[in-house]
Amino acid sequence: MTDWSYAVKIWAIRKRESRSPYQLRWKVGIRPHAETFQTLGLAESRRAQFITASRNGEPFDVASGLPKSMAVKERDISWYEHARKYIGMKWDASPGSTRRTLAEAMATVTPTFVKDTKGMPDARAVRHALYSWAFNKNRWDEEIPDDVAKVLDWFERKSLPTSALSERLLVRAALNALSKKLDGKTAAPGTISRKRAIFYNSLEFAVEAELLADNPLTRIKWKAPEQVVEEVDPACVPNPRQAAKLLAAVRGQSPRGRRLVAFFGCMYYAAARPAEVIGLRLQDCELPRRGWGLLRLRETRPRSGSAWTDSGEAHDRRGLKHRPRKAVRHVPIPPELVALLRWHVTAYGTTPDGRLFQTMRGGLIQDTGYGEVWAEARTRALASTEVESSLAKRPYDLRHAAVSTWLSSGVEPQLVAERAGHSVAVLFRVYAKFLKDGDEAANAKISARLERHA
């Protein structure tokens, strides 16, 4: 950390017998400094700079002896280099999915911070080079393809110094860039919010490195495109009859489909996220012969892509979403799911580490694979008009169906939120329309009670 001092004393120019005869001497705190010059004019010019900075109330760096403005400029680096340092700082502590988001954000704003666009490659080549290579630390030691190297060389030459980001209009341009997709259309509100947060943190890192005096984002009045209310559309959510038909259609497919019926069942009956089901182990299940059972969900296996994980595997291994790493979520499961899981274990067994679900070759379940099975199940189980609609369009809609079923059954929202693995606030926001239905039922009960005592 730089040690700054306002205690500065600057002496007159002294002439000596040497090749650079004019010497400027000054002291910052108790530390003396000196520079020599070949001409008196150069020495006087430097002395005038120091005197002006001192009179303007500018602190001096004790180590280098320079005024803050000059010291910051001396250590300044390009935005491109700073962005890579930021990625390197964040990398080791971040899971694969976060690494991808970091790279995406830096690849989005970096083309804004260039001296000019003369010779800039096309947008897709820039995106590929920055996202897949410049900001993917796993590839920093790999040999870079020639076409990618040309793009990165261009950014090394053209990138503005980080100190230039003190200009608010430049930062505003970056905010506008991160609100757009590669095709120029407006990005989703959640995407814009995540990228802005990463950009903000990268500027905070620049402040810590003393490349910027303050974070320019705090001085800009900028409004992102209107946020879409985060609610589940009831039109997407299958009712119990439709869900049963969809699960039956999964079972009625090829051997790959039969392997996945219990997988989808965990989403529908236990409101589990797909990444939570992928890593579910038999030892985390209580599956009695009769009655309700229990799932102990303790980890997620999100697919980040092998380029972004330390293991080189496509799936990360993480704790539950928005929970401490060792947190466990206990979800009671109805006899219907108990029976599905017992049948699955009998038919397919488990992996050596106890995982319930695996591909026919023993690997982790892939989203592309179960997505294809689900798409086929919709065509088999739903009417043609329903297939064209948004009804159960994604496997994740089974989780929404589970939560909506619990709410419509009269389960307390606090308990529903606990079992689903999110906060009550999220439940009220995301499932607002289903809660409104619950309000209507509650109002009817209150009216009936009042009528009895009228």
Secondary structure, 3 states (H helix, E strand, C coil): CCCEECCEEECCCEECCCCCCEEEEEEECCEEEEEEECCHHHHHHHHHHHHHHHHCCCCEECCCCCEHHHHHHHCCCEHHHHHHHHHHHHHCCCCHHHHHHHHHHHHHHHHHCECCCCCCCCHHHHHHHHHHHHCCHHHCCCCCCHHHHHHHHHHHHHECEHHHHHCHHHHHHHHHHHCECCCCCECCHHHHHHHHHHHHHHHHHHHHCCCCCCCHHHHCCCCCCCCCCCCCCHHHCCCHHHHHHHHHHHHCCCHHHHHHHHHHHHHHHHCCCHHHHHCCEHHHEECCCCCCEEEEECCECCECCHHHCCCCCCECCECCCCCCCCCCEEEEECHHHHHHHHHHHHHHCCCCCCECCCCCCCCCCCHHHHHHHHHHHHHHHCCHHHHHCCCCCCCCHHHHHHHHHHHHCCCCHHHHHHHHCCCHHHHHHHCHHHHHHHHHHHHHHHHHHHHHCC
